[in-house]
Amino acid sequence: VRRDDVAKYAREALKYLANDDDAGRMVGYLKKGDQYFGRMADAVKTSMKRSENPAKWSDELVKIVGNVQQDNLKTVLSLIADVHTEKGFEAVAAIAKDDSNEARQKLAVETLNTWPGAEQTAAILEHMKTVNNPFDRARLLEGVIKANGGNTKATAAEKVDNLVKLLPVCERDVERGLILDQIAAINDMVAFH
């Protein structure tokens, strides 16, 4: 719509009207990257939260990753991270490994550093083998530790098991220290043993 005020309210309305069948079209608007990008991203985020099938939204977001303007890529990657599906992880990790565009690569690494899903721990550890920069390694590890420590579905014993699995990947004492601190924070007899 040519009138900005009308378009603004229309985007706001989409936030409440869109359902899972509209995922492709809603995400398609993000690809355009117009002046309403922020509002549209907000509408997609809200719809994903209410969705019965968030993975469908993530799949649609993965499709547009290659066509999104640089300025908007961070937002799209963080929307993918919110749902943290395996396919979403693979898409972000692929950009993180691709050094043909340094700016895009940096955004992907930042997204992996804050990846919220403990279920992708193994994949992140696999990715860490290719990361040489000690700061990137530490931040990635910190993200994985947080995801495991804050995992609401896991019991204390499962959390400790997951965290212990991280130890062999550590190259430095600082990295091991981060993991042991999180195990201590679980503050359970399982952690003590």
Secondary structure, DSSP 8 states (H G I E B T S, - for coil): --SHHHHHHHHHHHHHH--GGGHHHHHHHHHH--TTHHHHHHHHHHHHHH-S-HHHHHHHHHHHGGGS-HHHHHHHHHHHHHH--HHHHHHHHHHHH-TTSHHHHHHHHHHHHT---GGGHHHHHHHHTT---HHHHHHHHHHHHHHHHT-SSS-HHHHHHHHHHHGGG--SHHHHHHHHHHHHHH-SHHHH-
